[in-house]
Structures are given as C-alpha cells and as structure tokens.
Amino acid sequence: MKIRRAIAPDARAIHALILHYAANGLLLPRSVEDVVRDIDTFIVCEESRAIVGCLSLFEYHTGLAEIRSVAVEPARAGSGIGSRLVRQALEDASTQGIARVLAVTAAPEFFARLGFEAVGSAAMSEKVDRDCRGCKKAQGCALVPMLARPATLNAQTVLLPMTHDLNSSIATEC
C-alpha cells in the first residue's frame, strides 16, 4: 500500500468511496465532476492498484485548509488507512505553509486522537460561506468543527507561514 497524490484516472474510484458515505449521511455528496475539478486536492491510499481510501485537503485563501471527504473502503474501515491519510494531509499542510487545518466531522473522537480539538463555528467562516449556506442540513447540523492543534503542525509553519508548492510529490507507505 502507498499514499500518493490523486490523479485524474482516480476520480471515479474516489467518487465511489465518497458516495458510499454520503448515502449514509456521513459525508457531503460530491459529483464526479466535483472530484475531477478538485482532483489536485485529493490524497489516496492505493493497494494492488485499487484506491482503498481518500481525503481532500482543500485550501481556503486565508492560510486555512480543510480536511474533507475522508473515506475508506468499508471492508478496510478501522485498519488505520484514514489515520495515515490525515497524518499525510497534516504533513502536506505544514510543508505548504498552511497555518490552520480544519475538519468538520461526525467523528470527533477520530480527529481528537490525531491532534485536533473542537472549536466554535467562528473558526470556520470560510467553510460556512463555501459549503454550509446552501446545505439542507445547515439548521440542524450535528457536525463538529475541529482544528489541528498547533503542535500537530510544524511549529515553524504556524509562526512563519511560507508559500506552498501544490505540485510536491508524495508517496509513503500506508
């Protein structure tokens, strides 16, 4: 298994993973076109040439990025793939000079184990502007906004944000 940046041919497999969890109300639905448009934000875990996990690290314009669309092949849930993907996203965020990483989740315990803490909705104004205003569930939303603790990110990044390279290559073992 390896973790790598997603490429265009991965879009349908990523979409299928997201669709499974969206059908259960655990993720926001994304169309294949959405995945294709944002393919450069996705990281995947690949095993035997099959995509078994994914997430998107979506950067807002303010040094804030959101980890979203975390999905693992249902048969592989609980095997550590999601944790490995989140750790890679945090490493990428640090390398790219992103000072704050947000997750809005129905699984706060998972993110807490990875160095995130619950925060008020004010920390996610960019997220609200982009995704929440038009959401049917906005009024009764049970998702928890969580922010990576500064110690989770590279301390240099938090203090001295740098410009980032979205084309950096990653390939790590799962």
C-alpha positions as CSV (number, residue, x, y, z in Angstrom):
1,M,0.0,0.0,0.0
2,K,1.1,3.6,-0.6
3,I,-0.3,7.0,-0.1
4,R,0.0,9.4,-3.1
5,R,-1.5,12.4,-4.7
6,A,-4.6,11.6,-6.7
7,I,-4.5,11.7,-10.5
8,A,-7.4,12.2,-13.0
9,P,-8.0,8.4,-13.5
10,D,-8.6,8.0,-9.8
11,A,-11.7,10.3,-9.9
12,R,-14.3,7.6,-10.3
13,A,-12.9,5.4,-7.5
14,I,-12.7,8.5,-5.2
15,H,-16.3,9.3,-6.1
16,A,-17.5,5.8,-5.3
17,L,-15.9,5.9,-1.9
18,I,-17.4,9.3,-1.1
19,L,-20.8,8.2,-2.5
20,H,-21.0,5.3,-0.1
21,Y,-20.5,7.5,3.0
22,A,-22.7,10.3,1.5
23,A,-25.5,7.9,1.1
24,N,-25.4,7.2,4.8
25,G,-25.3,10.9,5.6
26,L,-21.7,10.9,6.9
27,L,-20.2,13.0,4.1
28,L,-21.4,15.7,1.9
29,P,-22.2,14.3,-1.6
30,R,-19.7,15.2,-4.3
31,S,-20.4,14.6,-8.0
32,V,-17.8,13.0,-10.3
33,E,-17.4,16.5,-11.8
34,D,-16.6,17.9,-8.4
35,V,-14.0,15.3,-7.8
36,V,-12.4,15.8,-11.2
37,R,-12.4,19.6,-10.7
38,D,-10.7,19.2,-7.3
39,I,-8.5,16.2,-8.1
40,D,-5.3,18.1,-7.2
41,T,-6.6,18.4,-3.6
42,F,-7.0,14.6,-3.1
43,I,-4.7,12.2,-1.5
44,V,-5.3,8.5,-2.0
45,C,-4.2,5.2,-0.4
46,E,-3.7,2.6,-3.1
47,E,-3.4,-1.1,-2.7
48,S,-2.9,-3.5,-5.5
49,R,-3.7,-0.8,-8.0
50,A,-7.1,-0.1,-6.2
51,I,-8.0,3.1,-4.3
52,V,-8.9,2.0,-0.8
53,G,-9.0,5.4,0.9
54,C,-9.1,9.1,0.1
55,L,-9.3,12.6,1.5
56,S,-9.2,16.1,0.2
57,L,-7.0,18.9,1.7
58,F,-8.9,21.9,0.4
59,E,-7.1,25.2,1.0
60,Y,-9.0,28.4,1.5
61,H,-7.4,31.8,0.7
62,T,-6.5,32.7,4.3
63,G,-3.9,30.1,5.3
64,L,-6.7,27.7,6.3
65,A,-7.2,24.3,4.8
66,E,-10.0,21.8,5.4
67,I,-9.6,18.1,5.5
68,R,-12.7,16.8,3.9
69,S,-14.2,13.8,2.1
70,V,-12.2,11.3,4.3
71,A,-13.4,7.9,3.0
72,V,-12.0,4.4,3.4
73,E,-13.2,1.2,1.6
74,P,-15.9,-0.1,4.1
75,A,-14.2,-3.5,4.3
76,R,-11.0,-1.7,5.4
77,A,-12.6,0.7,7.9
78,G,-10.7,0.7,11.2
79,S,-7.4,-0.6,9.6
80,G,-5.6,2.7,10.1
81,I,-5.9,4.0,6.5
82,G,-7.9,7.1,7.5
83,S,-5.4,8.0,10.2
84,R,-2.5,7.6,7.7
85,L,-4.3,9.8,5.2
86,V,-4.9,12.5,7.8
87,R,-1.3,12.4,9.0
88,Q,-0.1,12.8,5.4
89,A,-2.5,15.8,4.9
90,L,-1.2,17.5,8.1
91,E,2.4,16.9,6.9
92,D,1.5,18.4,3.5
93,A,-0.2,21.4,5.1
94,S,2.9,22.0,7.2
95,T,5.1,21.7,4.1
96,Q,2.8,24.1,2.2
97,G,2.9,26.7,4.9
98,I,-0.7,26.3,5.9
99,A,-1.1,27.5,9.5
100,R,-4.6,26.1,10.3
101,V,-6.2,22.8,9.4
102,L,-9.9,22.4,10.0
103,A,-12.1,19.3,9.9
104,V,-15.8,19.4,10.2
105,T,-16.8,15.9,11.2
106,A,-19.4,13.5,12.6
107,A,-16.4,11.5,14.1
108,P,-14.8,14.0,16.5
109,E,-13.1,11.2,18.5
110,F,-11.2,10.1,15.4
111,F,-9.8,13.6,14.8
112,A,-9.1,14.2,18.5
113,R,-6.8,11.1,18.5
114,L,-4.9,12.8,15.6
115,G,-4.3,16.1,17.4
116,F,-7.5,18.1,16.7
117,E,-9.6,19.9,19.2
118,A,-13.2,21.1,18.9
119,V,-13.6,24.8,18.2
120,G,-16.5,27.2,17.8
121,S,-18.1,27.8,14.4
122,A,-16.4,31.2,14.1
123,A,-13.2,29.3,13.2
124,M,-14.9,28.0,10.1
125,S,-16.4,31.1,8.5
126,E,-14.8,30.3,5.1
127,K,-16.3,26.8,5.3
128,V,-19.7,28.2,6.1
129,D,-19.5,30.6,3.2
130,R,-18.5,27.9,0.8
131,D,-20.5,24.8,1.8
132,C,-22.9,25.4,4.6
133,R,-25.2,28.2,3.4
134,G,-26.9,26.1,0.8
135,C,-26.9,22.8,2.7
136,K,-30.3,21.4,3.6
137,K,-28.9,20.2,7.0
138,A,-27.4,23.6,8.0
139,Q,-30.0,24.4,10.6
140,G,-29.8,21.1,12.4
141,C,-26.2,20.2,11.6
142,A,-24.6,17.9,14.1
143,L,-21.1,18.1,12.6
144,V,-18.3,19.2,14.9
145,P,-15.7,21.8,13.7
146,M,-12.2,20.8,14.9
147,L,-8.9,22.5,14.4
148,A,-5.5,20.8,14.4
149,R,-3.6,21.9,17.5
150,P,-0.5,24.0,16.5
151,A,1.8,21.3,17.9
152,T,0.3,18.9,15.4
153,L,1.6,21.1,12.6
154,N,5.2,22.1,12.2
155,A,5.9,25.0,14.7
156,Q,7.8,26.9,12.0
157,T,4.8,26.9,9.8
158,V,2.5,28.2,12.5
159,L,4.9,31.1,13.3
160,L,6.2,31.8,9.8
161,P,3.9,30.8,7.0
162,M,5.7,30.1,3.7
163,T,4.4,30.0,0.2
164,H,3.5,26.5,-0.8
165,D,4.1,24.1,-3.7
166,L,0.9,22.2,-4.6
167,N,2.9,20.1,-7.0
168,S,5.1,18.5,-4.3
169,S,5.1,14.7,-4.8
170,I,4.2,12.4,-2.0
171,A,4.4,8.6,-1.9
172,T,4.6,7.0,1.5
173,E,3.8,3.5,2.7
174,C,0.4,3.1,4.4
